[in-house]
Amino acid sequence: MAVTQPIRDKHQVRELAAYYLKRGEIRNHVLIVMGVHTALRVSDLLRLTWDDVYDFNRQRVRDSVTLTEKKTGKSQVVALNGRAQAALTLYVSAARRGKILIASRKGSNKAICRVQAYRVIRAAAEALGFAGRVSCHSLRKTFGYHAWKSGVNPAVIMEIYNHSSFAVTRRYLGVTQDDKDKVYRQLAKFI
């Protein structure tokens, strides 16, 4: 069985996010940006409504999203960073109170299915020539990988993911032999 991988190259992450933006397909752009920048499982991402992400009274994108995870049943507060808010702001013309955020073209109160989300992400990855297995879960793994590479404590990433063990988080981070070799080489500078 092929294992879904994080997208390790920051330039490729930006390319993936921009792929649908350049084509004017803002819904698909939002799917990718929100997936990378919130670390939500696709099942949770596809359940988001405009009320979850947009304050209609103040007419602005929210600073965070509060949800109950479908898989774990745990409550989670997810901060929306500048990139997520910018993508949502571009998409706000489609905002309709209570309606699904990543709506199917078959109806504004029905989300695209997981298979369609996979097709959207896979089509962009293939068009951009990405090597390796890229899927919906790659977006979640990409968040953790780049957080870890930027110095975020893996215990915090584990909390964000709501994982019950560090072993699961470690698999998500996609630690490679190159990553381990780099630690060995860098240690010589400090000891």
TORPA-4810 file (N, C-alpha, C, O; in nm, 3 decimals):
<nodes>
NODE_1_0.084_-0.119_0.000_0.000_0.000_0.000_0.089_0.125_0.000_0.182_0.136_0.080_M
NODE_2_0.060_0.218_-0.088_0.136_0.343_-0.095_0.097_0.433_0.022_-0.020_0.444_0.058_A
NODE_3_0.197_0.496_0.079_0.174_0.585_0.193_0.170_0.729_0.142_0.257_0.772_0.067_V
NODE_4_0.068_0.801_0.185_0.057_0.942_0.150_0.171_1.018_0.216_0.204_0.993_0.332_T
NODE_5_0.230_1.108_0.142_0.345_1.183_0.191_0.311_1.331_0.207_0.223_1.383_0.138_Q
NODE_6_0.381_1.399_0.299_0.368_1.544_0.304_0.439_1.604_0.183_0.525_1.539_0.123_P
NODE_7_0.405_1.724_0.148_0.477_1.795_0.042_0.589_1.870_0.113_0.565_1.966_0.185_I
NODE_8_0.711_1.824_0.091_0.826_1.873_0.168_0.885_2.004_0.114_0.946_2.080_0.190_R
NODE_9_0.867_2.031_-0.011_0.924_2.149_-0.074_0.825_2.267_-0.060_0.713_2.259_-0.111_D
NODE_10_0.866_2.374_0.007_0.778_2.490_0.028_0.732_2.552_-0.103_0.618_2.597_-0.115_K
NODE_11_0.820_2.553_-0.201_0.784_2.608_-0.333_0.670_2.526_-0.394_0.578_2.582_-0.455_H
NODE_12_0.675_2.394_-0.378_0.568_2.309_-0.431_0.437_2.332_-0.357_0.330_2.327_-0.418_Q
NODE_13_0.443_2.357_-0.227_0.322_2.386_-0.151_0.257_2.513_-0.207_0.135_2.518_-0.227_V
NODE_14_0.339_2.615_-0.231_0.286_2.740_-0.288_0.230_2.719_-0.429_0.126_2.775_-0.465_R
NODE_15_0.300_2.639_-0.509_0.252_2.607_-0.645_0.117_2.538_-0.640_0.026_2.571_-0.717_E
NODE_16_0.103_2.442_-0.549_-0.023_2.369_-0.536_-0.136_2.465_-0.498_-0.245_2.458_-0.554_L
NODE_17_-0.109_2.553_-0.402_-0.210_2.649_-0.359_-0.249_2.745_-0.471_-0.365_2.786_-0.481_A
NODE_18_-0.153_2.781_-0.554_-0.178_2.878_-0.662_-0.239_2.815_-0.786_-0.294_2.885_-0.871_A
NODE_19_-0.230_2.684_-0.798_-0.274_2.615_-0.920_-0.416_2.654_-0.960_-0.440_2.696_-1.073_Y
NODE_20_-0.511_2.638_-0.868_-0.651_2.668_-0.900_-0.680_2.817_-0.895_-0.771_2.865_-0.963_Y
NODE_21_-0.605_2.891_-0.816_-0.623_3.036_-0.811_-0.599_3.097_-0.950_-0.675_3.182_-0.995_L
NODE_22_-0.493_3.051_-1.016_-0.460_3.101_-1.150_-0.569_3.067_-1.251_-0.583_3.136_-1.352_K
NODE_23_-0.644_2.964_-1.225_-0.751_2.921_-1.315_-0.887_2.979_-1.277_-0.988_2.952_-1.342_R
NODE_24_-0.889_3.059_-1.171_-1.014_3.120_-1.126_-1.107_3.023_-1.055_-1.225_3.053_-1.037_G
NODE_25_-1.055_2.908_-1.013_-1.136_2.808_-0.943_-1.111_2.825_-0.792_-1.035_2.750_-0.730_E
NODE_26_-1.176_2.926_-0.736_-1.149_2.968_-0.599_-1.189_2.861_-0.497_-1.120_2.844_-0.397_I
NODE_27_-1.298_2.790_-0.521_-1.338_2.684_-0.427_-1.225_2.582_-0.411_-1.193_2.544_-0.298_R
NODE_28_-1.167_2.539_-0.520_-1.060_2.440_-0.514_-0.934_2.498_-0.450_-0.862_2.428_-0.379_N
NODE_29_-0.909_2.625_-0.476_-0.798_2.695_-0.410_-0.818_2.695_-0.259_-0.725_2.667_-0.184_H
NODE_30_-0.939_2.727_-0.215_-0.970_2.731_-0.072_-0.955_2.591_-0.010_-0.904_2.578_0.101_V
NODE_31_-0.998_2.489_-0.080_-0.983_2.351_-0.032_-0.836_2.322_0.000_-0.805_2.268_0.106_L
NODE_32_-0.747_2.355_-0.091_-0.605_2.327_-0.073_-0.545_2.415_0.037_-0.474_2.365_0.124_I
NODE_33_-0.572_2.544_0.033_-0.516_2.635_0.133_-0.565_2.600_0.273_-0.485_2.594_0.366_V
NODE_34_-0.692_2.576_0.288_-0.746_2.540_0.420_-0.691_2.405_0.466_-0.664_2.387_0.584_M
NODE_35_-0.673_2.312_0.374_-0.617_2.183_0.410_-0.475_2.194_0.462_-0.440_2.131_0.562_G
NODE_36_-0.394_2.274_0.395_-0.254_2.291_0.436_-0.243_2.376_0.563_-0.161_2.346_0.650_V
NODE_37_-0.322_2.480_0.574_-0.304_2.577_0.682_-0.388_2.553_0.808_-0.373_2.626_0.906_H
NODE_38_-0.475_2.453_0.806_-0.552_2.422_0.926_-0.522_2.284_0.983_-0.553_2.257_1.098_T
NODE_39_-0.461_2.197_0.903_-0.431_2.058_0.943_-0.557_1.978_0.973_-0.551_1.878_1.044_A
NODE_40_-0.670_2.021_0.921_-0.794_1.946_0.942_-0.798_1.823_0.851_-0.746_1.824_0.740_L
NODE_41_-0.860_1.718_0.902_-0.887_1.601_0.818_-0.987_1.645_0.712_-1.068_1.735_0.735_R
NODE_42_-0.983_1.582_0.596_-1.073_1.620_0.488_-1.218_1.604_0.531_-1.303_1.682_0.488_V
NODE_43_-1.249_1.506_0.614_-1.386_1.486_0.661_-1.435_1.607_0.740_-1.553_1.643_0.732_S
NODE_44_-1.346_1.670_0.816_-1.383_1.790_0.892_-1.385_1.914_0.803_-1.471_2.000_0.818_D
NODE_45_-1.292_1.921_0.713_-1.284_2.035_0.621_-1.411_2.045_0.535_-1.463_2.154_0.512_L
NODE_46_-1.459_1.931_0.488_-1.576_1.930_0.400_-1.707_1.957_0.476_-1.810_1.983_0.414_L
NODE_47_-1.703_1.950_0.608_-1.822_1.980_0.690_-1.832_2.127_0.727_-1.936_2.170_0.777_R
NODE_48_-1.726_2.205_0.704_-1.728_2.346_0.742_-1.836_2.422_0.665_-1.859_2.399_0.546_L
NODE_49_-1.900_2.515_0.736_-1.998_2.603_0.673_-1.942_2.745_0.671_-1.840_2.774_0.733_T
NODE_50_-2.010_2.831_0.599_-1.969_2.972_0.598_-1.982_3.033_0.737_-1.902_3.119_0.774_W
NODE_51_-2.082_2.991_0.814_-2.097_3.043_0.950_-1.976_3.007_1.036_-1.941_3.081_1.128_D
NODE_52_-1.912_2.894_1.008_-1.793_2.853_1.084_-1.675_2.946_1.059_-1.596_2.971_1.150_D
NODE_53_-1.663_2.998_0.938_-1.543_3.073_0.900_-1.567_3.222_0.877_-1.472_3.299_0.864_V
NODE_54_-1.694_3.264_0.872_-1.723_3.403_0.837_-1.825_3.461_0.935_-1.928_3.401_0.961_Y
NODE_55_-1.794_3.579_0.988_-1.883_3.652_1.078_-1.969_3.745_0.992_-1.923_3.850_0.947_D
NODE_56_-2.093_3.705_0.970_-2.181_3.782_0.882_-2.220_3.916_0.944_-2.247_4.011_0.870_F
NODE_57_-2.224_3.926_1.076_-2.259_4.053_1.141_-2.148_4.157_1.121_-2.176_4.273_1.093_N
NODE_58_-2.024_4.114_1.134_-1.910_4.205_1.117_-1.858_4.206_0.974_-1.771_4.287_0.940_R
NODE_59_-1.909_4.119_0.893_-1.868_4.104_0.752_-1.717_4.087_0.738_-1.650_4.163_0.668_Q
NODE_60_-1.666_3.985_0.807_-1.523_3.954_0.796_-1.499_3.808_0.828_-1.579_3.743_0.894_R
NODE_61_-1.387_3.757_0.779_-1.346_3.620_0.806_-1.309_3.609_0.954_-1.248_3.700_1.010_V
NODE_62_-1.347_3.501_1.014_-1.318_3.478_1.156_-1.168_3.456_1.179_-1.094_3.422_1.086_R
NODE_63_-1.124_3.474_1.302_-0.985_3.449_1.341_-0.960_3.302_1.368_-0.846_3.255_1.359_D
NODE_64_-1.067_3.228_1.401_-1.053_3.086_1.430_-1.183_3.013_1.399_-1.289_3.073_1.380_S
NODE_65_-1.171_2.882_1.395_-1.285_2.794_1.372_-1.293_2.699_1.491_-1.191_2.645_1.535_V
NODE_66_-1.411_2.681_1.543_-1.433_2.584_1.651_-1.519_2.472_1.594_-1.624_2.496_1.535_T
NODE_67_-1.472_2.349_1.611_-1.546_2.236_1.558_-1.526_2.113_1.646_-1.436_2.108_1.729_L
NODE_68_-1.612_2.016_1.627_-1.596_1.886_1.689_-1.550_1.792_1.579_-1.618_1.774_1.478_T
NODE_69_-1.434_1.732_1.601_-1.377_1.644_1.499_-1.466_1.522_1.478_-1.510_1.459_1.575_E
NODE_70_-1.490_1.489_1.354_-1.574_1.375_1.319_-1.513_1.244_1.368_-1.582_1.160_1.425_K
NODE_71_-1.384_1.227_1.347_-1.317_1.101_1.380_-1.303_1.079_1.531_-1.330_0.970_1.581_K
NODE_72_-1.261_1.183_1.602_-1.231_1.168_1.745_-1.343_1.211_1.838_-1.348_1.169_1.953_T
NODE_73_-1.434_1.296_1.788_-1.538_1.351_1.872_-1.488_1.460_1.966_-1.562_1.510_2.050_G
NODE_74_-1.360_1.496_1.951_-1.300_1.599_2.037_-1.325_1.737_1.979_-1.328_1.756_1.858_K
NODE_75_-1.341_1.833_2.070_-1.357_1.972_2.029_-1.220_2.029_1.995_-1.120_1.996_2.058_S
NODE_76_-1.216_2.113_1.895_-1.090_2.168_1.848_-1.113_2.314_1.808_-1.212_2.347_1.743_Q
NODE_77_-1.021_2.400_1.847_-1.021_2.539_1.801_-0.900_2.553_1.710_-0.787_2.527_1.751_V
NODE_78_-0.924_2.596_1.587_-0.819_2.608_1.487_-0.808_2.755_1.446_-0.903_2.813_1.393_V
NODE_79_-0.692_2.813_1.472_-0.668_2.952_1.431_-0.657_2.959_1.279_-0.596_2.872_1.217_A
NODE_80_-0.716_3.060_1.221_-0.704_3.083_1.077_-0.593_3.184_1.055_-0.607_3.301_1.090_L
NODE_81_-0.483_3.138_0.996_-0.371_3.228_0.973_-0.399_3.319_0.853_-0.503_3.308_0.789_N
NODE_82_-0.306_3.407_0.825_-0.324_3.505_0.719_-0.351_3.445_0.582_-0.432_3.498_0.506_G
NODE_83_-0.285_3.335_0.550_-0.307_3.272_0.418_-0.446_3.211_0.407_-0.511_3.222_0.303_R
NODE_84_-0.491_3.147_0.515_-0.626_3.090_0.514_-0.730_3.202_0.505_-0.826_3.192_0.429_A
NODE_85_-0.709_3.309_0.583_-0.803_3.421_0.579_-0.805_3.489_0.442_-0.910_3.529_0.393_Q
NODE_86_-0.689_3.501_0.380_-0.682_3.563_0.247_-0.758_3.480_0.144_-0.830_3.534_0.061_A
NODE_87_-0.741_3.348_0.149_-0.812_3.261_0.055_-0.963_3.271_0.077_-1.040_3.279_-0.019_A
NODE_88_-1.004_3.272_0.202_-1.147_3.284_0.232_-1.202_3.419_0.189_-1.316_3.428_0.144_L
NODE_89_-1.123_3.524_0.202_-1.165_3.657_0.160_-1.188_3.661_0.009_-1.283_3.724_-0.039_T
NODE_90_-1.103_3.594_-0.066_-1.123_3.586_-0.211_-1.253_3.514_-0.246_-1.320_3.546_-0.345_L
NODE_91_-1.288_3.419_-0.164_-1.402_3.331_-0.188_-1.532_3.387_-0.131_-1.639_3.330_-0.153_Y
NODE_92_-1.524_3.496_-0.058_-1.638_3.546_0.018_-1.757_3.583_-0.070_-1.870_3.586_-0.020_V
NODE_93_-1.737_3.609_-0.196_-1.851_3.642_-0.282_-1.948_3.524_-0.291_-2.066_3.543_-0.323_S
NODE_94_-1.900_3.403_-0.263_-1.985_3.284_-0.264_-2.049_3.259_-0.127_-2.126_3.164_-0.111_A
NODE_95_-2.018_3.344_-0.029_-2.064_3.322_0.108_-2.215_3.331_0.117_-2.277_3.427_0.072_A
NODE_96_-2.272_3.228_0.176_-2.415_3.227_0.201_-2.436_3.167_0.338_-2.401_3.052_0.364_R
NODE_97_-2.494_3.244_0.424_-2.513_3.206_0.565_-2.562_3.062_0.577_-2.663_3.022_0.518_R
NODE_98_-2.486_2.985_0.658_-2.525_2.848_0.687_-2.489_2.745_0.581_-2.498_2.625_0.605_G
NODE_99_-2.449_2.792_0.467_-2.422_2.698_0.358_-2.282_2.640_0.369_-2.194_2.699_0.432_K
NODE_100_-2.264_2.527_0.308_-2.136_2.455_0.310_-2.026_2.538_0.243_-2.050_2.601_0.140_I
NODE_101_-1.907_2.538_0.301_-1.794_2.614_0.249_-1.744_2.558_0.116_-1.735_2.630_0.017_L
NODE_102_-1.711_2.430_0.114_-1.658_2.366_-0.007_-1.776_2.296_-0.075_-1.788_2.173_-0.073_I
NODE_103_-1.862_2.377_-0.135_-1.989_2.328_-0.188_-1.973_2.258_-0.323_-1.890_2.295_-0.406_A
NODE_104_-2.054_2.158_-0.339_-2.064_2.087_-0.467_-2.132_2.178_-0.567_-2.212_2.265_-0.531_S
NODE_105_-2.101_2.159_-0.690_-2.170_2.236_-0.795_-2.313_2.186_-0.813_-2.393_2.248_-0.883_R
NODE_106_-2.344_2.072_-0.750_-2.477_2.012_-0.758_-2.574_2.076_-0.659_-2.694_2.048_-0.663_K
NODE_107_-2.523_2.160_-0.571_-2.610_2.225_-0.474_-2.528_2.293_-0.367_-2.433_2.234_-0.315_G
NODE_108_-2.565_2.415_-0.332_-2.482_2.494_-0.240_-2.487_2.444_-0.096_-2.405_2.487_-0.015_S
NODE_109_-2.579_2.356_-0.063_-2.584_2.306_0.075_-2.534_2.162_0.084_-2.564_2.090_0.179_N
NODE_110_-2.459_2.122_-0.017_-2.401_1.988_-0.018_-2.253_2.003_-0.050_-2.216_2.066_-0.149_K
NODE_111_-2.169_1.943_0.035_-2.024_1.950_0.013_-1.982_1.856_-0.099_-2.052_1.760_-0.131_A
NODE_112_-1.868_1.885_-0.157_-1.811_1.787_-0.249_-1.780_1.662_-0.168_-1.761_1.670_-0.047_I
NODE_113_-1.774_1.548_-0.233_-1.743_1.425_-0.161_-1.591_1.410_-0.147_-1.514_1.480_-0.213_C
NODE_114_-1.551_1.318_-0.061_-1.408_1.294_-0.037_-1.336_1.255_-0.166_-1.222_1.294_-0.189_R
NODE_115_-1.403_1.177_-0.249_-1.342_1.133_-0.376_-1.316_1.254_-0.466_-1.211_1.264_-0.529_V
NODE_116_-1.412_1.346_-0.471_-1.394_1.465_-0.553_-1.281_1.552_-0.497_-1.203_1.609_-0.573_Q
NODE_117_-1.273_1.564_-0.364_-1.164_1.640_-0.302_-1.030_1.578_-0.343_-0.935_1.649_-0.376_A
NODE_118_-1.022_1.445_-0.340_-0.901_1.375_-0.382_-0.868_1.407_-0.529_-0.753_1.435_-0.563_Y
NODE_119_-0.970_1.403_-0.614_-0.948_1.431_-0.757_-0.895_1.572_-0.778_-0.806_1.594_-0.861_R
NODE_120_-0.950_1.668_-0.704_-0.906_1.808_-0.715_-0.758_1.819_-0.679_-0.680_1.881_-0.753_V
NODE_121_-0.719_1.760_-0.568_-0.580_1.769_-0.520_-0.487_1.691_-0.611_-0.379_1.737_-0.646_I
NODE_122_-0.529_1.572_-0.648_-0.446_1.485_-0.733_-0.426_1.548_-0.872_-0.315_1.543_-0.926_R
NODE_123_-0.530_1.607_-0.928_-0.519_1.669_-1.061_-0.416_1.782_-1.058_-0.335_1.794_-1.150_A
NODE_124_-0.418_1.863_-0.955_-0.320_1.972_-0.944_-0.179_1.916_-0.928_-0.085_1.963_-0.992_A
NODE_125_-0.165_1.816_-0.841_-0.032_1.756_-0.817_0.024_1.695_-0.945_0.143_1.710_-0.975_A
NODE_126_-0.059_1.626_-1.020_-0.014_1.566_-1.146_0.021_1.672_-1.249_0.122_1.661_-1.318_E
NODE_127_-0.063_1.775_-1.260_-0.037_1.882_-1.356_0.094_1.954_-1.326_0.163_2.002_-1.416_A
NODE_128_0.127_1.961_-1.197_0.250_2.029_-1.155_0.371_1.934_-1.155_0.483_1.977_-1.129_L
NODE_129_0.346_1.807_-1.184_0.456_1.710_-1.194_0.514_1.667_-1.060_0.631_1.631_-1.053_G
NODE_130_0.434_1.669_-0.954_0.483_1.628_-0.823_0.508_1.478_-0.822_0.425_1.400_-0.869_F
NODE_131_0.621_1.440_-0.768_0.652_1.298_-0.751_0.593_1.251_-0.619_0.570_1.332_-0.529_A
NODE_132_0.569_1.124_-0.607_0.520_1.068_-0.481_0.370_1.068_-0.472_0.300_1.116_-0.562_G
NODE_133_0.322_1.015_-0.365_0.178_0.999_-0.342_0.123_1.124_-0.274_0.154_1.149_-0.157_R
NODE_134_0.044_1.202_-0.345_-0.019_1.323_-0.292_-0.170_1.301_-0.291_-0.229_1.265_-0.393_V
NODE_135_-0.230_1.325_-0.175_-0.374_1.307_-0.161_-0.427_1.411_-0.062_-0.355_1.501_-0.022_S
NODE_136_-0.553_1.397_-0.024_-0.613_1.489_0.073_-0.533_1.490_0.203_-0.510_1.595_0.262_C
NODE_137_-0.491_1.372_0.246_-0.419_1.363_0.373_-0.280_1.426_0.364_-0.221_1.461_0.466_H
NODE_138_-0.227_1.440_0.243_-0.098_1.507_0.225_-0.104_1.650_0.277_-0.005_1.701_0.329_S
NODE_139_-0.219_1.715_0.262_-0.232_1.853_0.308_-0.214_1.861_0.459_-0.143_1.948_0.509_L
NODE_140_-0.278_1.770_0.530_-0.266_1.764_0.677_-0.123_1.731_0.718_-0.069_1.791_0.811_R
NODE_141_-0.063_1.637_0.649_0.075_1.599_0.681_0.173_1.712_0.646_0.273_1.730_0.716_K
NODE_142_0.144_1.786_0.541_0.229_1.898_0.501_0.233_2.003_0.611_0.339_2.058_0.641_T
NODE_143_0.120_2.032_0.671_0.115_2.127_0.783_0.214_2.085_0.891_0.299_2.165_0.932_F
NODE_144_0.204_1.962_0.937_0.289_1.914_1.045_0.436_1.911_1.007_0.522_1.947_1.087_G
NODE_145_0.465_1.868_0.886_0.603_1.860_0.840_0.669_1.997_0.844_0.780_2.012_0.895_Y
NODE_146_0.601_2.098_0.788_0.661_2.232_0.783_0.661_2.300_0.920_0.750_2.381_0.949_H
NODE_147_0.563_2.269_1.004_0.567_2.321_1.141_0.689_2.264_1.212_0.762_2.337_1.279_A
NODE_148_0.711_2.135_1.199_0.825_2.067_1.262_0.957_2.123_1.209_1.048_2.151_1.286_W
NODE_149_0.967_2.139_1.077_1.090_2.191_1.016_1.118_2.335_1.058_1.233_2.378_1.059_K
NODE_150_1.014_2.410_1.093_1.034_2.549_1.134_1.062_2.559_1.284_1.076_2.670_1.337_S
NODE_151_1.069_2.445_1.353_1.108_2.446_1.494_0.997_2.426_1.594_1.022_2.434_1.714_G
NODE_152_0.875_2.400_1.549_0.765_2.377_1.642_0.790_2.243_1.713_0.824_2.143_1.650_V
NODE_153_0.771_2.244_1.843_0.789_2.124_1.924_0.692_2.015_1.875_0.573_2.041_1.862_N
NODE_154_0.742_1.895_1.847_0.654_1.787_1.800_0.539_1.755_1.896_0.434_1.708_1.853_P
NODE_155_0.557_1.782_2.025_0.448_1.759_2.121_0.331_1.854_2.091_0.215_1.817_2.108_A
NODE_156_0.361_1.976_2.048_0.255_2.072_2.013_0.185_2.026_1.885_0.063_2.036_1.874_V
NODE_157_0.262_1.976_1.790_0.203_1.925_1.666_0.111_1.807_1.698_0.003_1.795_1.641_I
NODE_158_0.154_1.722_1.789_0.072_1.609_1.832_-0.061_1.657_1.888_-0.166_1.599_1.860_M
NODE_159_-0.058_1.764_1.967_-0.180_1.822_2.023_-0.270_1.880_1.913_-0.392_1.863_1.916_E
NODE_160_-0.209_1.948_1.818_-0.286_2.005_1.707_-0.357_1.895_1.630_-0.474_1.907_1.594_I
NODE_161_-0.284_1.786_1.604_-0.342_1.673_1.531_-0.442_1.594_1.615_-0.520_1.516_1.560_Y
NODE_162_-0.442_1.614_1.747_-0.525_1.536_1.838_-0.489_1.388_1.832_-0.576_1.302_1.843_N
NODE_163_-0.361_1.358_1.814_-0.315_1.220_1.813_-0.304_1.169_1.956_-0.272_1.244_2.048_H
NODE_164_-0.329_1.041_1.974_-0.321_0.981_2.108_-0.180_0.931_2.139_-0.150_0.901_2.254_S
NODE_165_-0.095_0.921_2.037_0.043_0.878_2.063_0.140_0.954_1.972_0.106_0.996_1.862_S
NODE_166_0.262_0.968_2.023_0.363_1.036_1.944_0.406_0.952_1.824_0.452_1.007_1.723_F
NODE_167_0.393_0.821_1.833_0.430_0.733_1.722_0.351_0.769_1.596_0.406_0.767_1.486_A
NODE_168_0.224_0.800_1.611_0.140_0.839_1.497_0.190_0.972_1.440_0.204_0.986_1.318_V
NODE_169_0.216_1.067_1.527_0.264_1.198_1.483_0.397_1.184_1.410_0.419_1.249_1.308_T
NODE_170_0.484_1.100_1.461_0.616_1.080_1.398_0.599_1.028_1.255_0.670_1.072_1.165_R
NODE_171_0.505_0.937_1.234_0.479_0.888_1.097_0.427_1.002_1.008_0.465_1.011_0.892_R
NODE_172_0.342_1.086_1.063_0.289_1.198_0.988_0.398_1.294_0.943_0.394_1.347_0.832_Y
NODE_173_0.494_1.316_1.029_0.599_1.413_0.998_0.688_1.368_0.883_0.759_1.450_0.824_L
NODE_174_0.686_1.241_0.851_0.762_1.193_0.737_0.912_1.207_0.755_0.983_1.247_0.662_G
NODE_175_0.960_1.175_0.874_1.103_1.185_0.902_1.178_1.090_0.809_1.147_0.971_0.803_V
NODE_176_1.276_1.143_0.737_1.354_1.064_0.643_1.495_1.041_0.697_1.535_1.102_0.796_T
NODE_177_1.567_0.954_0.630_1.706_0.931_0.669_1.786_1.060_0.655_1.875_1.087_0.736_Q
NODE_178_1.756_1.140_0.553_1.825_1.268_0.535_1.805_1.359_0.656_1.898_1.428_0.699_D
NODE_179_1.683_1.360_0.711_1.655_1.441_0.830_1.739_1.394_0.947_1.795_1.475_1.021_D
NODE_180_1.748_1.264_0.965_1.828_1.209_1.075_1.976_1.238_1.054_2.046_1.274_1.149_K
NODE_181_2.025_1.223_0.930_2.166_1.251_0.901_2.201_1.395_0.931_2.310_1.424_0.982_D
NODE_182_2.110_1.486_0.900_2.132_1.628_0.924_2.152_1.656_1.073_2.237_1.738_1.110_K
NODE_183_2.076_1.589_1.159_2.090_1.605_1.304_2.230_1.561_1.347_2.296_1.631_1.424_V
NODE_184_2.274_1.446_1.297_2.408_1.398_1.333_2.515_1.499_1.293_2.608_1.526_1.369_Y
NODE_185_2.502_1.554_1.172_2.603_1.648_1.123_2.600_1.781_1.199_2.704_1.839_1.228_R
NODE_186_2.480_1.828_1.230_2.467_1.958_1.299_2.515_1.951_1.444_2.561_2.051_1.499_Q
NODE_187_2.503_1.835_1.505_2.541_1.822_1.644_2.690_1.854_1.665_2.730_1.901_1.772_L
NODE_188_2.770_1.828_1.564_2.913_1.856_1.573_2.939_2.005_1.595_3.042_2.041_1.652_A
NODE_189_2.849_2.091_1.552_2.865_2.234_1.569_2.843_2.279_1.712_2.891_2.385_1.753_K
NODE_190_2.771_2.198_1.789_2.730_2.239_1.923_2.802_2.168_2.036_2.800_2.216_2.150_F
NODE_191_2.866_2.056_2.007_2.933_1.980_2.115_3.082_1.981_2.092_3.156_1.923_2.171_I
</nodes>
